[in-house]
Amino acid sequence: MGKIRGVILTFASVVVFSTTCLLLGTQEANATAPEGSAYGDLLARIEALESRPTGNVTAPDIRGVKIGMDIRHRFEIRDMMIRDGQEISTGTAPGTRGDLGNVTRLANGTLQRSAGLGTLTGATQTNVGRDETTDFTLQWARISLDADVSDNVRARIMLQDARTFGEEGSTIGNLQRTDVQEGYVELRNLGNISSILKNIELRGGRWQAAYGDHRLIGNLPWANQTRAYDGARLRWDNKKGHWIDVFAWQINEKESGVANGGNLGTSDSEDDIEEVFYGFYSHFKVCDGVEFEPYGLVRARSREDTEPADNTISLTSAGNRIASSTLGVGTGEQRYTAGFRMHGSQIPGLGGTDFTIEPAWQFGHTEGLRTIDIGNLARGYNTTVTNDIQAWAIHAEIGYTFVNTMWSPRIGYAYSFASGDSRPGEGAVKTFDHLYPTGHAHNGYMDLVGWQNIVDHQIHLSARPSKKLVLDAKLHFMSLDEEADNMYGVAGGTGYGGGMSIVRQGSDSYVQNGVVRDVDNTLGQELDLTFSYQMFKNFNVVGGYSHFWADDWIQDTGSGVDRGVDWAYLMTNVKF
């Protein structure tokens, strides 16, 4: 009976639909049908239903809708990576390639180098030699929607898919590389609500924030998976070159149950870390061509009472524990950063002169055992060690552009310094932490070092042979502020539990064939050659080649062999 009822209802529906089509005629279904026609009336009724407050907002009601797209591809090739196999790590595996020898870290922090490849036991060691070439192709694809919903409300969303060619093999799926990179709502023009709110804007959600030269807060546009921040921002802006931002971002949420906010490649121990970042950043126009940007920043990481036994690396010799390194459990940090950036260009009366200066000071305290804190280990694993933070950094740069000369060449000099720690395992924390930077832009395009424990003298040359072509060359002369401290990568972060991006650990001295020798602090030199060509509208090509000459510090803390690094890339970008 039920089956017969279904057939009858289906037949009746077909008859009703056919009759309606005959009554409406054979007009095409389009939005421009005459208003007086039956079909026009039907569309009007449908649109009326859809435009009710509980339905969708039709596009004509939204002003200033902007759709954007960004597709980028980059091929990279790198030879003789000094990163690979250079960290001081636990274990007893000897070097397995070449004849570069091994390095052992002794209990007093001294490095001991052996001439052969014999197995070393009872202490930490590293495989010091890997001569290899790696190449890969990266892609990101973005689509964005920016809408002025009303005079007071603006909304933006940006989706991004980032991947490496061939990484998925024959699998199906995106391996969680597609994400909401931006999604926020902004309230503005609030002065028409109350005069107290004049020049005030409020934003909440997720966005790619960046300030100044991205030295401390950047969105990392070079990386394939760029950086975004979750939180809120209150801005005062007088629309005359003066503004102040007060912001608060949740970097990691302990209660979410997802390591490091869901970022890939993080350890489960990071579930216990809660991290917030807040402060203010401001911008003031001093005079024509000169801007002044004071800021105050706070990074707070929680100290959790979690048993660190399973997250502690112990160093033993002859069966006795002589050193230990925690992995970020049972630790915390309160780091304050105060500084300013002053920049000038196209200043009346100074021709093509430009300059930048940015000093920053850090203070506060850390809690918990750091990378190697030998003196406090006798008190047990659960001992909380509190150390004051005493660090600082400065970047200063001056240049001149010959605007009335062919190719408009620019020549410049820059000095970049960030303090290191002469006793990285104890006492005050003196290593500057560059927080959340776009490190790629500053201390060498090869991304070997960050703005931490570094002294970098730079020579800049650039020219514009045509309106579409830009040529750039930078030469870096780099050394470490303290050779006992580490060589930090662009990912940075000394952290409360040790380095999160240590390329190699340092030492004051090393032993070679029974002779104690001092470690030199000269790190190396890097040459960066870059071109950018605007081939078509909305389509440009960027390429570059870099070489790093390893110097004494690399030799003294490694195998004693001068190893360099070569790197080249070619990138295309279409954007609108």
MIPA-293029 format. One line per 8 residues: number of its first residue (from 1); for each residue x, y, z of C-alpha. Coordinates in pm, whole numbers, plus 32768, in hexadecimal, padded with zeros to 4 digits. Last residue first. Example, Ala and Ser with C-alpha at 12.3 -4.5 7.8 and 13.67 -1.06 7.14 Angstrom:
<zalos>
2 = 8557:7F96:82CA ~ 84CE:7E3E:830C
</zalos>
This chain:
<zalos>
576 = 91A8:8FB4:7CF4 ~ 92D8:8ED8:7D0E ~ 93A9:8DF9:7C30 ~ 94FA:8D98:7CC0 ~ 9628:8CE6:7C31 ~ 975A:8C76:7CF4 ~ 98B6:8BFD:7C96 ~ 99AA:8B8E:7DA4
568 = 9B1C:8B5D:7DEB ~ 9BE9:8AE9:7F15 ~ 9D56:8A94:7F4B ~ 9DE5:8A44:80A3 ~ 9F4B:8A44:8119 ~ A014:894F:81E8 ~ A16C:89A7:8274 ~ A1DE:8864:831B
560 = A235:885F:848E ~ A128:875F:84D0 ~ A031:8835:8589 ~ A041:892F:86A7 ~ A191:89BB:863C ~ A148:89AD:84C8 ~ 9FF7:8A5C:84D9 ~ A08B:8B5C:85C8
552 = A1B6:8B94:84E1 ~ A0FD:8BE6:839E ~ 9FF5:8B4D:82B9 ~ 9FD1:8C02:816D ~ 9E60:8C1D:8116 ~ 9DF0:8C3F:7FAD ~ 9CAC:8CCD:7F27 ~ 9BF8:8CCE:7DD7
544 = 9AB2:8D75:7D82 ~ 9970:8D7C:7CBE ~ 982D:8E40:7CB0 ~ 972E:8E3C:7B96 ~ 95F9:8F19:7B89 ~ 9490:8EFF:7B18 ~ 937D:8FFB:7B70 ~ 93C0:90BD:7A2D
536 = 94CA:9005:796B ~ 963D:8FBC:7994 ~ 9677:9085:7AD2 ~ 97DE:9012:7B07 ~ 988B:8FE8:7C58 ~ 99FA:8F90:7C77 ~ 9AC5:8F1A:7DA2 ~ 9C31:8EDB:7DFF
528 = 9C79:8E85:7F6D ~ 9DE0:8E5B:7FE7 ~ 9E19:8DC7:8141 ~ 9F4D:8DD6:821E ~ 9FA7:8CFE:8346 ~ 9F85:8CC1:84BC ~ A0B0:8D6C:855A ~ A096:8D25:86D2
520 = A1DA:8C5E:86F8 ~ A1DA:8B31:87DD ~ A30F:8B1E:88BA ~ A3ED:89E9:88AD ~ A439:88DB:89B1 ~ A53C:87E0:8930 ~ A505:8669:8961 ~ A4EE:861C:87F0
512 = A3EB:8730:87C8 ~ A32D:87B0:88F6 ~ A22D:88C4:88CF ~ A1F3:8A15:8971 ~ A0F0:8B1E:89C1 ~ 9FD3:8A4C:8935 ~ 9EB0:8A6D:8846 ~ 9D86:899A:87E8
504 = 9D1D:897E:867C ~ 9BEE:89D4:85A7 ~ 9B1D:8A14:86DD ~ 99B6:8A64:8685 ~ 98E5:8A1C:87BA ~ 9A02:8A6A:88A6 ~ 99D8:8A1A:8A14 ~ 98B2:89E8:8AFD
496 = 9857:8B52:8B3F ~ 9870:8BA4:89D1 ~ 99A4:8BF5:8909 ~ 98AC:8C46:87F6 ~ 9926:8C56:8692 ~ 9882:8BC6:855B ~ 9992:8C88:84A4 ~ 9A9F:8BA0:852A
488 = 9B6D:8BCB:8666 ~ 9CE3:8B8A:868A ~ 9D07:8B41:87FA ~ 9DB8:8BE8:891E ~ 9F21:8BA4:8980 ~ 9F92:8C6D:8851 ~ 9EEC:8DA5:88DE ~ 9E95:8EC5:87F3
480 = 9EAB:8DD9:86CD ~ 9F44:8E40:8583 ~ 9EBC:8EA6:842F ~ 9F42:8F6B:8308 ~ 9E17:8F8A:821D ~ 9E1D:8FF5:80AF ~ 9CDB:9065:8007 ~ 9C93:9088:7E92
472 = 9B53:90FF:7DE9 ~ 9AD9:9126:7C81 ~ 997F:91B0:7C2E ~ 98D7:918D:7AD8 ~ 9782:9211:7A6B ~ 97BE:9388:7A66 ~ 9912:934C:79CE ~ 9A7D:931F:7A3A
464 = 9A13:934C:7BA7 ~ 9B41:932B:7C8A ~ 9BA4:929C:7DDC ~ 9CD8:9282:7EB9 ~ 9CDA:9236:802E ~ 9E03:91F4:8113 ~ 9DB4:9147:825B ~ 9E67:911D:83AA
456 = 9DBB:9010:847B ~ 9E01:8FCE:85EB ~ 9D24:8EB6:866C ~ 9CB0:8E18:87B0 ~ 9B48:8E26:872F ~ 9ABF:8ED7:85FC ~ 9AAF:8D92:8536 ~ 9BAE:8CBD:847F
448 = 9BB4:8BC5:835E ~ 9A84:8C4E:82A7 ~ 9B35:8C50:8154 ~ 9AB4:8DB1:8118 ~ 9BAE:8E45:820B ~ 9B73:8EF8:8353 ~ 9A3F:8FCB:8305 ~ 9924:8F64:8220
440 = 9915:8DF1:8271 ~ 98D7:8E37:83DF ~ 976E:8E9D:83B3 ~ 975A:8EBA:852A ~ 9696:8E1E:864A ~ 9766:8E50:878B ~ 98C8:8ECD:873C ~ 994F:8E3F:8882
432 = 9A8B:8EE4:8908 ~ 9B71:8DF9:89C4 ~ 9BCF:8E89:8B17 ~ 9B12:8D9C:8BFD ~ 9BA7:8DE1:8D54 ~ 9C5B:8CC7:8E05 ~ 9C93:8B6E:8D73 ~ 9CA5:8A9A:8C38
424 = 9CE2:8BA8:8B33 ~ 9E16:8C2D:8BE7 ~ 9EA4:8D31:8AF4 ~ 9D42:8D7E:8A83 ~ 9CFA:8E2D:893A ~ 9C8A:8F8C:88E1 ~ 9BF5:8FED:8792 ~ 9CA8:90CE:8698
416 = 9C5D:913E:8533 ~ 9D2E:9247:8487 ~ 9CC8:92C3:8330 ~ 9D7D:9373:8213 ~ 9CE3:93F8:80D5 ~ 9D0E:943B:7F63 ~ 9BEA:9484:7E7D ~ 9BF8:9496:7D01
408 = 9AF8:9563:7C3A ~ 9B2B:9499:7AF4 ~ 9BC8:95CF:7A4F ~ 9C0A:96E0:7B4C ~ 9B18:97EF:7BC0 ~ 9A8F:971F:7CE3 ~ 9BE1:96BD:7D6E ~ 9B54:9603:7E9A
400 = 9C0C:961E:7FE7 ~ 9C07:952F:810C ~ 9C13:9519:8284 ~ 9BC3:93F8:836B ~ 9BB9:93B5:84E0 ~ 9B34:927B:8589 ~ 9B4A:9251:8700 ~ 9B24:913D:8800
392 = 9B00:910C:8978 ~ 9AFA:9004:8A86 ~ 9AE3:8FE9:8C02 ~ 99DD:8EE4:8C61 ~ 99E2:8E7E:8DD0 ~ 99FE:8D0F:8E2B ~ 991A:8C34:8EFC ~ 9973:8AC5:8F28
384 = 9856:89E3:8F8F ~ 98CF:8895:9017 ~ 97F8:8770:8FAC ~ 9913:86AA:8F14 ~ 99EE:86A5:9049 ~ 9ABE:8794:911C ~ 9C01:870C:908A ~ 9B92:8790:8F39
376 = 9BC4:88FA:8F9C ~ 9D30:892C:8F39 ~ 9D0C:886D:8DF4 ~ 9C0F:8954:8D51 ~ 9C21:88DB:8BE9 ~ 9B0A:894B:8AFD ~ 9A3D:89F9:8C09 ~ 99A9:8972:8D4A
368 = 986C:8A21:8DBA ~ 97F1:8B85:8DDE ~ 984E:8CAE:8D05 ~ 9854:8E1D:8D62 ~ 980E:8F7E:8CE7 ~ 98E4:905E:8C0E ~ 991A:90A4:8A9D ~ 999D:91DF:89F6
360 = 996F:9247:888C ~ 9A27:933A:87A7 ~ 99A6:9386:8647 ~ 9A52:947E:855F ~ 99FF:94B4:83F1 ~ 9A8F:95A8:82F4 ~ 9A56:9637:8199 ~ 9B15:973C:80D3
352 = 9AAB:9781:7F69 ~ 9AAE:98FC:7F87 ~ 9ACD:9973:80EE ~ 9A1E:9AC6:80C9 ~ 98BD:9A3B:80E7 ~ 98C8:98D5:816C ~ 9880:97D2:8063 ~ 98BF:96C3:8167
344 = 98C5:96AD:82E2 ~ 9887:9597:83DA ~ 987D:958E:8554 ~ 9828:944A:8604 ~ 97EF:9434:8779 ~ 9833:9359:88A4 ~ 97A7:9297:89C7 ~ 9792:911C:89E1
336 = 970F:906A:8B18 ~ 973B:8EF2:8B47 ~ 9678:8E2F:8C4E ~ 96DB:8CC3:8C2C ~ 9677:8B6A:8CA2 ~ 96F2:8A0A:8CE3 ~ 9678:88B8:8D5E ~ 968A:8827:8C00
328 = 9752:88D6:8AEE ~ 982E:87BD:8A77 ~ 9916:87B1:8BA2 ~ 9A8D:8781:8B7B ~ 9B68:86C9:8C71 ~ 9CD1:86B6:8CDC ~ 9DC7:85D8:8D97 ~ 9CFF:849C:8DDF
320 = 9DED:838F:8E56 ~ 9E11:823B:8DAC ~ 9F74:8276:8D37 ~ 9EFD:83B7:8C90 ~ 9D91:8410:8C6C ~ 9CC7:851D:8BBC ~ 9B53:8518:8C03 ~ 9A47:8592:8B12
312 = 9905:85EA:8BC4 ~ 97A3:85CB:8B43 ~ 973F:8482:8BE4 ~ 97B4:84F3:8D3A ~ 9718:864B:8D1D ~ 95F7:8617:8E10 ~ 9502:872A:8DBA ~ 94CA:8850:8EA0
304 = 9495:8947:8D84 ~ 9550:8A90:8D62 ~ 9496:8B6D:8C6E ~ 952E:8C39:8B58 ~ 9506:8DB1:8B4C ~ 958C:8E88:8A31 ~ 956F:8FFF:8A6A ~ 95AD:9117:8970
296 = 95E0:9291:898C ~ 9602:9366:8855 ~ 9680:94B4:87D1 ~ 9663:94FC:865A ~ 96F0:9644:85D3 ~ 96C7:96AD:8467 ~ 9796:979E:8396 ~ 9751:97FE:8228
288 = 96A2:9947:826F ~ 96A4:9979:83E7 ~ 967A:98A8:8521 ~ 9563:97CD:849A ~ 9503:96E9:85B9 ~ 94CE:9572:85C3 ~ 9475:949A:86EB ~ 9495:9333:8762
280 = 93F4:92B8:88A2 ~ 9400:917C:8975 ~ 9391:9014:8972 ~ 9412:8EB3:8939 ~ 9378:8D84:89DE ~ 9407:8C28:8A10 ~ 937C:8AF9:8AC0 ~ 945D:89C8:8AB7
272 = 93E2:8874:8B2E ~ 937E:87FD:89D3 ~ 94E5:884F:896E ~ 954E:86FB:89F7 ~ 9498:865C:88D0 ~ 95AD:86D3:87EA ~ 957F:87B7:86C3 ~ 9597:8765:8551
264 = 9448:87F0:84E5 ~ 93AB:8916:8595 ~ 926C:88C0:8651 ~ 9280:89D4:8753 ~ 93D2:8967:87CE ~ 9367:8801:8817 ~ 91EF:87D7:8815 ~ 9135:8799:895B
256 = 9098:88F1:8945 ~ 90D4:8933:8AB8 ~ 9240:898F:8A86 ~ 91FB:8A9E:8987 ~ 9325:8B1A:88BD ~ 9362:8C6B:881A ~ 922E:8D1C:88A3 ~ 9250:8E83:8830
248 = 9214:8FD0:88DF ~ 9228:9123:8835 ~ 9240:929A:8873 ~ 928A:9354:8730 ~ 92DA:94C8:8726 ~ 92BD:95A8:85F4 ~ 9348:96F1:856D ~ 9378:9735:83F9
240 = 9255:9822:83CA ~ 9136:9726:83CC ~ 9105:9765:8544 ~ 9127:95F2:858C ~ 90E1:954C:86DA ~ 90EB:93D4:86B9 ~ 9068:92BC:8798 ~ 90DA:9161:8734
232 = 9055:9007:8785 ~ 90CF:8EA0:877D ~ 915A:8D8F:869F ~ 929D:8DD7:85E3 ~ 930C:8D64:848A ~ 945B:8CE7:8408 ~ 9497:8C70:82A6 ~ 949C:8B07:8230
224 = 957A:8B19:80FA ~ 9671:8BF7:81AC ~ 96DA:8D3D:8109 ~ 95A5:8DF4:8189 ~ 9611:8DCD:82F7 ~ 94F2:8E93:8397 ~ 95DB:8F67:8469 ~ 9603:8FE7:85CB
216 = 9764:9015:8655 ~ 9836:9074:8526 ~ 9708:909B:843E ~ 9794:91E6:83B8 ~ 968A:92AF:846E ~ 9561:91DC:84D7 ~ 94C0:90A1:8450 ~ 9375:8FF0:848D
208 = 92EB:8EDC:83B4 ~ 9188:8EBB:8436 ~ 90A4:8DF1:8518 ~ 8F74:8E71:85D1 ~ 8F16:8FBE:866E ~ 8F49:9122:85F8 ~ 8EE1:9266:86A0 ~ 8F10:93C0:8607
200 = 8F10:950E:86BE ~ 8F3A:9661:8610 ~ 8E0B:96EC:86D0 ~ 8D96:95FB:87DD ~ 8D61:970A:88E5 ~ 8C8D:97CA:87EB ~ 8B8F:96B0:87FE ~ 8AD7:95E3:86F7
192 = 8B3F:96B4:85C9 ~ 8CA3:96A6:864F ~ 8CA2:952E:8620 ~ 8D21:954B:84BD ~ 8DAB:93EB:84E7 ~ 8D56:928C:855C ~ 8E31:917D:84C4 ~ 8DD8:900E:849C
184 = 8EE2:8F07:8464 ~ 8F46:8DD2:83A2 ~ 90A5:8DAC:831E ~ 9178:8C79:82D6 ~ 904E:8B91:82D8 ~ 90F9:8A48:8288 ~ 9152:8953:8179 ~ 928A:8888:81C4
176 = 91CF:8779:8285 ~ 9268:865B:81BB ~ 91BD:86D8:807D ~ 9111:8599:8014 ~ 9150:846A:7F3B ~ 9299:83B2:7F53 ~ 936D:8365:7E20 ~ 9499:8425:7E9B
168 = 942E:8531:7F93 ~ 957D:85E0:7F9D ~ 959C:85EE:7E24 ~ 9595:8769:7E0C ~ 9597:880E:7F62 ~ 9453:889C:7FEA ~ 939C:89D0:8066 ~ 9224:8A0B:8041
160 = 91AA:8B59:80C1 ~ 9051:8BE5:810B ~ 9023:8D58:8152 ~ 8EF9:8DF5:8203 ~ 8EAC:8F63:823C ~ 8D94:9026:82E0 ~ 8D4E:919A:8301 ~ 8C3D:9231:83D9
152 = 8BEC:939B:8428 ~ 8B98:9431:82D7 ~ 8AFF:92E5:8274 ~ 8B69:9189:8203 ~ 8CA9:9216:816F ~ 8D21:90C8:80E9 ~ 8E71:9021:80B1 ~ 8E75:8EC5:801C
144 = 8FBC:8E0A:7FF0 ~ 9045:8CEB:7F23 ~ 919D:8C5C:7F56 ~ 9270:8B54:7EAB ~ 93CB:8AFE:7F2E ~ 94C9:8A2B:7E80 ~ 9623:89AA:7ED4 ~ 9718:88F1:7DF5
136 = 9838:8823:7E83 ~ 99B0:87F5:7E6F ~ 9AB6:875C:7F54 ~ 9C29:872F:7F18 ~ 9D07:8673:8008 ~ 9E4C:867E:80C9 ~ 9DF4:8606:8224 ~ 9F05:8620:832A
128 = 9EF8:865D:849E ~ 9E3D:8533:8527 ~ 9E1A:85A3:868A ~ 9E82:854E:87ED ~ 9E04:8547:8952 ~ 9EC5:847E:8A50 ~ 9EFC:831D:8ACE ~ 9F5F:8288:8980
120 = A023:82ED:884B ~ A03D:81F4:872C ~ A16E:8225:8651 ~ A14A:8301:8520 ~ A2A0:839E:8527 ~ A34A:84DF:8597 ~ A289:8514:86D7 ~ A20F:8668:8749
112 = A1C0:86C0:88B0 ~ A0D3:87DE:88FC ~ A0DD:887C:8A54 ~ 9F94:889E:8B0F ~ A021:882E:8C5B ~ 9F84:86D4:8C38 ~ A01F:869C:8AE2 ~ 9F7B:86DC:8992
104 = A007:85EC:888D ~ A051:8640:8721 ~ A088:853E:8612 ~ A169:851B:84DF ~ A154:85B1:8384 ~ A1B1:8475:82C9 ~ A07B:844B:81F4 ~ 9F2F:83C5:826B
96 = 9ECD:82EB:8392 ~ 9F14:83BE:84C2 ~ 9EF5:82F8:8602 ~ 9DAF:8297:86AE ~ 9DCF:82BE:8827 ~ 9C97:837C:8884 ~ 9C31:84DC:88E4 ~ 9C41:85FF:87F5
88 = 9D23:8726:87AC ~ 9C81:87B4:8675 ~ 9D48:87AA:8533 ~ 9CAD:8680:8482 ~ 9C0B:874B:836F ~ 9C23:88BC:83B9 ~ 9D69:88EA:82FA ~ 9CB0:8894:81B9
80 = 9DAD:883D:80AD ~ 9CE4:88A1:7F75 ~ 9B90:8948:7F63 ~ 9A90:8950:7E4A ~ 9948:8A0C:7E53 ~ 9821:8A21:7D64 ~ 970F:8B15:7DC1 ~ 95A5:8B28:7D4F
72 = 94A8:8C31:7DB3 ~ 9333:8C56:7D78 ~ 927E:8D82:7E0D ~ 910F:8DD3:7DD9 ~ 903B:8EF3:7E56 ~ 8EC8:8F43:7E5B ~ 8E5B:909C:7ECB ~ 8CFC:90FA:7F39
64 = 8CE4:9271:7F73 ~ 8B70:9282:7FB4 ~ 8A94:9166:8026 ~ 891F:9194:7FDF ~ 894F:9143:7E6D ~ 89D7:8FEA:7ED4 ~ 8897:8F70:7F7B ~ 88A2:8F31:80F0
56 = 8830:8DD1:8138 ~ 86FF:8D75:8209 ~ 8687:8DC2:836B ~ 8669:8F35:8325 ~ 8594:8EED:81ED ~ 864A:8F16:80A5 ~ 861D:8DAE:8034 ~ 84A0:8DBA:8056
48 = 8487:8EFE:7F99 ~ 856A:8E73:7E8A ~ 8480:8D48:7E62 ~ 834D:8E2B:7E4E ~ 83F7:8F09:7D4E ~ 845D:8DDB:7C83 ~ 82F2:8D61:7C78 ~ 8277:8EBA:7C16
40 = 8372:8EC6:7AFB ~ 8300:8D6E:7A88 ~ 8197:8DDE:7A7F ~ 81F7:8F11:79BD ~ 81CC:9071:7A42 ~ 8332:9098:7AB4 ~ 83B5:903C:7962 ~ 84C6:8F2F:797D
32 = 8624:8FB9:79C4 ~ 867F:8EBC:7AD1 ~ 8684:8D99:79DE ~ 85CE:8C50:79B7 ~ 8588:8C4C:7846 ~ 8422:8C84:77D7 ~ 8368:8B4F:7759 ~ 8216:8BA5:77E5
24 = 81BC:8BDC:7951 ~ 8071:8B1E:7932 ~ 8116:8A00:7877 ~ 822C:89E5:797A ~ 812C:89DF:7A94 ~ 806C:88C5:79E9 ~ 81A9:87F7:79C8 ~ 81FE:8824:7B3B
16 = 809F:87C6:7BAB ~ 8099:868E:7ACD ~ 81F2:861F:7B42 ~ 818E:864A:7CAF ~ 804F:857D:7C7A ~ 8116:845F:7BDF ~ 8208:845C:7D05 ~ 80EC:8460:7E01
8 = 803A:833D:7D50 ~ 817B:826E:7D3F ~ 81BE:82A6:7EB3 ~ 805C:8241:7F13 ~ 8083:80FD:7E4A ~ 81C3:80A9:7F08 ~ 811A:80ED:8056 ~ 8000:8000:8000
</zalos>
